[in-house]
């Protein structure tokens, strides 16, 4: 496909994304499922050109920013607190699923070499950060479960990639070393952390010294690719490098970003992530066309690979349930052995963790990277797509319903996090602001020169004190209060446009006042919706 035609085709896909997102919103469908189905539908339309993927390009373009988006917002204290549980999932569950899928495939197809069976297991074993984020953003879970699922999706790709590389090497050469695999995994992980620390440290150092808004945003947006490509170029885990860099950057951005940089970068970054996530699911849908054509059509593909694919699907889903329920009941006695207070086993939480194992771009990219000479390549490609389709559409589409059915959404209202409430935090912040105003409200002779500011911040502290003690008293009036504020802002916009359209004010003044109204509206909408 010529470059111009490729650009036009990408524009058509972006228009399709808008349409599919609107349809999903109107019909209350999961966005990921709508985009996946849309990609399949578009791929089989007459006249649509063949689209081939370079797996390494797919991983390099899409994975780093999407991983960074998850790592950037990771709460380090919670990540560290639940790191043991995250590793049980990110390493233990992936290895266990790889083993179970490999045994199942060899049982169904005894002629397929063991190494090829385990390579297929490694392809479909790691849940995906992109798919997990797309689903978790739409549901409400107890905080511990969210941290476990998000943390797992950030780290498990490294495990799956190591298992896959060794399985493929064993299938093609017949040689495998368990000791070599373990050493390689440790080396890739430690090396990835080291690269992420270096890139994150350099990024923080550089951003502290850049005082230009757009240069700061550009440098920040380049950091995920810098970490990933840097890690891969020295043959360590680019995935771990991005995650490490993202956690560091997310921790220090509060110190180094100005308000202007943070607001503008967040807007740009959110649009970028939205488009990348949407394109990933569209392209996954497109990949089915190549698989079906390679296997000789839909009917031939189902007849030839239907039973093995069903076996893989069953093994993927069941193995995750088995691992999570088994470890949920094994962890308490293990914790007591090392003198730690164990968390009680929770069958409901285990069910949600088991059900929320969505696969996505990593599974697709790994499958597409299989060498042509790899035994069972067609089965691996077809099984990978089937696992993505079922886990995203069925499991991802119903996880919200499962959470409500189990009553876990109700636990959110009664969870004691140990953190300050919004009212308590606001009181401390408003108090600090009042002290700063008091220190500057009087001149050197003791004369009050800023009475309005002093009155305003004193009033804010008094309201914050009342709100921190009795937030329920503000529940009904809060929304009504900000509805009035928003109505006033809207009236101001109408008058501003009237003045401009009648030629009474210049465009420069229009933009200046409009920006002020925009900031007022953003603040009012955020305050209205805040907990």
N, C-alpha and C positions, 0 to 999 in steps of 0.2 A: 504494500500500500504506500503510495506517494506521501510525502510529508504533508502537503496541503490537504490531501484527502483524509489523512490520519487526524489532523487538527479538526477538520469538519466533523469527523466521526466522534471525536471526544466531545465537541460541542453538543452534538445530538444526544450523547449519553448524559451530559449535564442537564439538558432539558428533560430527558426521561427521568432523571433523579428527582427533579422538581415535581413532575407529575406523580411519580410513585409515592413520594413523601406526602403529597397532598391527599392521595387516595388512602394511604395508610392512616393518616390523621383523621380523615372523615369516617372511615370504617372501623376506627379503633383497633387497627392491626399493628403488630410489631413492625417497625421500619425495616429491620434486617430481613424479615421474611418477605415483605413486599418487594424489596430490592432484589433479593435472590430470585424470586419468582419472575420479576420483571426482566432480569438478565437472561433467564432461560427463554422467556417468550421472545425477547428481541433477537437472541442468537439464532433462533430458528425461523425468523421472518425471511421471506424470499428477497433476494438481493442484498442481504446483509453480508459484508465480506467476512472471510475467515480471519479470525484474530488469534495470533499465536503469542505465547508469553515466554519471555526469558525469566525463568524462576529466580535467578540471582537478582535481576533487575526489579522484579516484583518485591522481593524481600528488602532490597536496598531502598527503594522508593517509598514503600508504604509502612514497613514495620518500624523503623526508627522513630518517626514522629508520633505514631500511635502508641508505641511503648512509652515514649517520653511523656505523653499526655497523662497516662496512668501514673507513672512514677512521680511526675511533678506535683500531683495532688495527693500523693501518699502521705498519710500521717505517720511520721517516723516513730513516734512513741508507741502507737498501736502496732505498726509493722514489727517493731522490735519485740513487743510484748507477745505477739502471736507468731513469731518467727518459727517456733517449733512446729506448730500446726500447719503453717504455710509450707514448710519443707516436707512434712508428711504427705502433703498433696502434690507439691511441685516435683518432688523426686520420687517418693514412695509410690504414689498413685500412678505416675507415668510409667515407672518400671514394671509395676504389677500389671497394668493394662497392656503394655507391650508383650509381656510374657503370656497372659491369658489369650490375647488375640492371636499371637503366634501359634500357640498350642491348638487353638480352635481351628485356624486355617489349615494347619497340617493335618488335623483330624478329618476335615472335609475334603482336602486335596492332598492325599499322602504323597503324590508325585512331586509336589512343590518342595524344594530344599528348605531345610529348617531356617537357614539364614534369611532367605527371601520371605518366609512367613514372619519372622521377627522384624524384618524391615517394614513390612506392611503394618505390623503392630506399632512400630515407632512412628510411622506417618500419622496414624489416627489417634495416638495416645494423648498428646498435649492439648488441653483446652486452650482456647485462643484469647489473647488480650482484647483484640478488636471485637470479637463476638461477645465476650463477657461484658465489656464496657457498654456495648450497644444495648444489651438487655438490662444490665444492672442500673443503668441511668433511668430506666422506665419503671422500676419497682422500688419498694421500700422494705429493707431488711434490717433485723437487729445488727448493730454495728460490728459485732464479732464476725458474723457470717460474711458481711460485705468485705471486711479486711482480709479474711481467709481467701475468698474467691478472687479478689483483685490481686492480692499478693501471689497467689498460685499462678494466675495468668501472666504475671510479669516474669516469673522465674522458670516456669516449666518448659519453655521453648528450648532453653539450653540443654535440659535433660533429654528431650526428644531428639534434638539435632545430634547429640553425641551418640545416642543409641542407634539412630538411623545410619550415621556414617560408618559405624563399626559393623552393623548388620550388612550394609551394602558391600563393604570391603570383604567381609567373610563370604558373601554369596558369590562374588566375582573371583576371589582368590582361594577360597577354601580355608583361609587362616584366620584364627581369632584368639585373642589373648585377654582373659578377664583382668589380669593385672594391668595390662596396657590400657584397657578401657577405663579402669578406675583412675589410673594416674592421669590419663588424658582429661577425664572429667574434672578432676581437681585442678589440673593445670589451666584448663579453659576457664574455669570459674574464678580462680584466684587472679589469673591474668586479666580477665574481663573487669573484675573489681578494680584492679590497679589502673587500667586504662581509663575507666570511668572516673576514678578519683583525680587522675591527672587532667583529663578534659574538663571535669567539673571545676577543679581548682583554677585552671587557666581561665575558664569562662567567668567565674566570679571575680577574679583579679582584673580581667580586662573590662568587664562591665562597670566596675567601680570607677574606672578611669575614662569612660566614654560618656560625654555629657550631651550627646545628640540623640534625640528621641528615635528617629528612624534607623540610625546605625545600631542603637542598642537593641531594638526589636529584631533587626536583621541578624545580628550576632547571636541572639538568643534562639532564633528559629533555625539557624544552621547547626546548633550544638548537637541535636540528636544524630544527624548524619556524620558529624565529626567523630562522635563517640563510636558509632557503629562501624564506620569505615576504618577508623583507627584501630579498633579491636580486631576486625577481620584481617587487616593488613599485617598484623603481627601474630596472626593465627591463634587468637584467643576468642572468647565469646563476645561477639558484638552486642548480643542481646543483654548480657549482664553489664557490659560497659554502658549501654544506654540507660538501663535502669539505675545504676549507681550514679551516673551523671545527673539524671532527672531528679533523684532524691536530694542530692546536694544542691542543685539549682533551686528546687522547690523550697528548700529550707532557707536559703540565703536571699531569695528574691524579695522577701519582705524588707530587707535592709537596703538593697541596692536599687530597687525600682522606685522611681517617683510615681506620684498618683497618675500623672499624664501618661507615662510609659505603661503602667500596669493596665489602665483602662483601654488604651489603644492596642496594646499587644494582645490582651485577652480577646478583644473583638476579632482581630485578624486571625489569631490562633484558633478560635472556635469555628470560624468559617472554614479554615484550612482542614481541620480535623473532620468536620462534617462532610466535606467533599471527598476526602481520602477514604473515610469509612464507607461512604455510599458507593464510591467507585470500586472498592474492594469487593463488596457483595455483588455488584453488577458483574464484575469480571469473573467472580466465582461461578455465577450463573452461566456466563459465556463459555466457561471451560467445559461444560457438559457437552456442547456441540462436538468438540474435538474428540472427546471420549466415545460418544455414540458413533460418530463416523468411523473412527478407528476400529470399532468392534463390529461394523457392518450394519448399523441401524438399531433402532430401539428394540424391535422384536428379537433380533439375534443377540443383542447384549443381555436382555432379560433371560432368554433361554440358556445362554452359556454361563452367565455369572450370577444369576438371580439367587440361587441357594447359597453360594459362598458369601455374597454380599449380605444377605440376611443373617448369616452366621456371624459375620464381622460386626454388624450392627448390634446383635444381641450380646456379643462378647464385650463390646465397648461399653454399653450401658450397664450390664450386669456387673462387670468387673469393678466399675467405679462404686456401685452400691456396696459390693462385698468389701472392698478396701476401706471405705469410709466408715461403715458400720462396725467393722472389725477393729479398726484403730480407735474409734470413738470409745469402745468399751475396754480396749487394752491400755489406752493412755493413762487413766486414773491409777491403776496399780503401778505402772512404770513411774509415774510422777511421785507416788508415795515412796518408792524405792530410793529415789534420789533426794528425798526430803522436801519436795515441793507440794504445795496445796493443789490438788487436782480439780479441774472443772468437772462437774457431774456430766455423765453421758446424756445426750438429748436426742431421742429418736426423731423428733420433728426437725431439728436443725440438721441432723445427718441426712434426712430425706431431701431437704432443699439443697444441701451441698452436693449430694449425689445426682440430683436432677439437673442442676445448673452446670453441666459440663459441655458447653457449646464449643464446637470446633470452627475454624475459619481459615484465614489467609495463610497461616503457617502450614497447616495440613495440606492445603492446595499447593503451595510453593514447593514443599518438600516432595510431594508426589510428582510434580512436573519435572523435578530435577533428577528423577531416576534415569540412569543410563539406558540406552536402547537395548543393550544386551542383558539387562537385568531380568532374571526369571520372574514371571508373574507380574510384569509391568502393567499390562492392561487391567488385571484384577485390582491392583493397587490403586490405579487412577480412578476406576469406577467406584471402588469401595470408599476412597477418600471423598469423592463428591457425594455419595450417598450418606456418609456419616455427617458431613457438613450440612446437607439438606435436612436430614431428620433432626439433628441436634439443634439447629438454629430455628427451624420452622415449628417443630412439635415441642421440643423441650423449652427453647427460648420463648416461644409464643404462649406457653402455658405456665411459666414459672410464677408469674404474678398471681394467677388463679390458685396455684399450689400453695403459695405463701398465705393467701387469704383463707384457703380451706383448712390449713393447719393452724390458723390463728396466730401466726408469728408477727403479722402486722400489728396486732394488738399489744404485743410485748414492747413495742417502741414507746408507747405512751407511759409505760411503767418502768422503763429502764433507768437505773441509777448509774450514770456514767462517771460520777466523781468530778465532773467539770463544773465550772461556774455556769449559771444560767445567763441568758442574754441580758436580763435586768441587772444581775450582779456585776457582770463585766462592764456594762454601760455605765453603771454608777462609778466604778473605779476610773474609767476613761474620762467621763465627764468631770470627775473630781480633779484629775490631773490637768485637764484643760482649764478649769476654773482657777487653779493655783497659778498657771502660766499667765492667765489674763490679769489676775490680781497683782502679779509682780510687775506688770507693764501698764496697769490702769492709771497709775499716778506718776506725775513728773518728779524731778529731783527735789522740788520744793514741797512735795506732798499734796499737790493739787490734783483732783480727779480729772483726768483728761479723756477717759473712755468710759463714761457712765453707761452708755447703751450696751456696750459689750459686756461690762460687768453685770448689768441687770440680766442680760440674755443668758449668760453662762450660769449665773446663780439660779435662774429659773429652771434651766435644764437639769441641774443637779437636784433640785427639789422634786422635779417630775421623776427623775431616775430613782430617787429614794423611794417614792411611792410605788413605782412600778416594780422595783426589786422585792418589796415587801408583799405586794398584793397584785401580781400580774393579771389575775382573773378579773380585776376591776376594770381593766383596759381592753378586755377581749372584744366586747361589742362595739365600743366607741372607736377603736383603733382603725378598723376598716372604713367606718363612716368619716372619720377625720381625714384620712388620706384620699378618700373619694372627693371630698370638698377641695383638697389641695390640687388634685388632678384636674378637677373641673375648672379651677381658677387658672391653672396652667394652660388648659385648652382654650379658655376665653382669651388669655393673653396672646396665644398663637393667632387666633382669628383677627384680633385687633392689629397685630404686627403685620399680617399679610394684607389687611385692608390699607394700612399706611403705605406699604410698599407698592401695592397694585395701583394706588391712586397717585403715585409719584411723589409722596411726601417725605420718604426716607430713601437713602442710597443703599445699594446692595451690600456695601461693606458693613453698614450699621445693621442691616437685616441679618447677616450671618453672625455678627457679634451677639446680638440679642437672642437670636435663635439658639446659639450654642448655650447661652445661659439658661434658657427655658429647657433645653435638652437635659442639662445636668440636673435641674430641679425635678424634671420628670423621672429620670433614672433614680434619683434619691428617694422620691416619694413612692415609686413602684417597689423598690427594694424594701423600704420600711414597711410598706403595707403587707408584703408577702413574708417578711421575716418571722421566725418562730416566736 
